[in-house]
């Protein structure tokens, strides 16, 4: 859609390409041989956590070759610190259950086949050799060379590789490390450092662009309502937030052969687009229950569900009163019962989705508790 | 933990790496004094022999093969006697048979890439600051 070809790391307003289009980038599906320094500094996506961006490319998995500089062993996993010369990163390597030193498989085999098994092939000893090979391949000491591939995770503020594959590399004359050092700069020059260009067909997908725009608009509104702790608002108050989305839109219809305009393509059409976008976004927020219109009248006032103290109190009072009654004492009130009570007492326009959010908020505050999937009671 | 950046022995001797920083370098093992836990690595460059002392306390016992190529990973410290630096090894691996010319080319290839990118390896921290924050 809008990704600029500028260097994303320098441009603080660089926008991520929409997640729907990430699959178009071959790097998204590959184990990328990035330097550890770059892995540690990639920016995390704000659309999907666990995906990172290097130079506008969405990165999911990496492939690292480096020296083990520290090691932590637990019963189920190793945590190796891998140093490739540009940085050090944690690598979480799970131990393979089936190769645990138990001796049972070998003895089972021996019992099953006995020593009268074929002379050339003794399953028990072959299995033992296999286990030893597996053991030596996964148990590394400091100074040994480790190859690790897997997705990147950020855990406790630290980047880590969750190894899907890892093994000790035998490199007595540094041949592997040298070829790695020669190849990786080439990979960078040829792939990683070239920005991710969406070709024009991807950008002009009408459906895609519309839903992408809507997605962005709702996100902008949600972030705004959350940051500014808004309790109530009118559409006019938030209209301007969506202005940049509308003015940056590429020419929509193919029939308009206007020369490439700058920011806005004329006040009337862009204002209409803005109103339309705003309406649709507000409808989505209502459908999700994040906002509701307490009173439906000329004056379009939206209440932010979770900040409406009166609504929260009303729901709490309903539960408090009803749960005293014998009918609801044991099991609590069903959500639909609460919904009809709220609609009678507070506002006819509270949706089930909004009520769910309210109940969640009250439960987080320990004012109420859910007794079953759809029953709640007062605490 | 700071990464152990590749440096050549002559660069280490000329103070290319700050005290306390990690470094990775290589050379031929010319001598080993087990009682002092000191080894000396040497490399020829530009018609000169360059040597550096390696403190081997953390990597002992190791099987010293005099004349073989070794790669060392460790921290730079002031040499005893105050003259020059030494490497306090955390890793000391024999890589005898390594193609030195190719290794040097590999290191230079990586460096020229980073130079193209507009940052020096030692400046990785400042370059990272300029990028998008985590």
Interface residues (C-beta under 8 A of the other chain):
Chain A: X8 X9 X10 X12 X14 X36 X37 X40 X41 X43 X44 X67 X69 X70 X81 X83 X84 X85 X86 X87 X88 X142 X143 X154 X172 X173 X174 X175 X177 X178 X179 X181 X182 X184 X185 X188 X189 X193
Chain B: X1 X2 X3 X4 X5 X6 X22 X24 X59 X71 X73 X90 X91 X92 X93 X94 X95 X96 X97 X98 X99 X102 X103 X105 X106 X107 X109 X110 X112 X113 X117 X121 X124 X128 X130 X131 X132 X133 X134
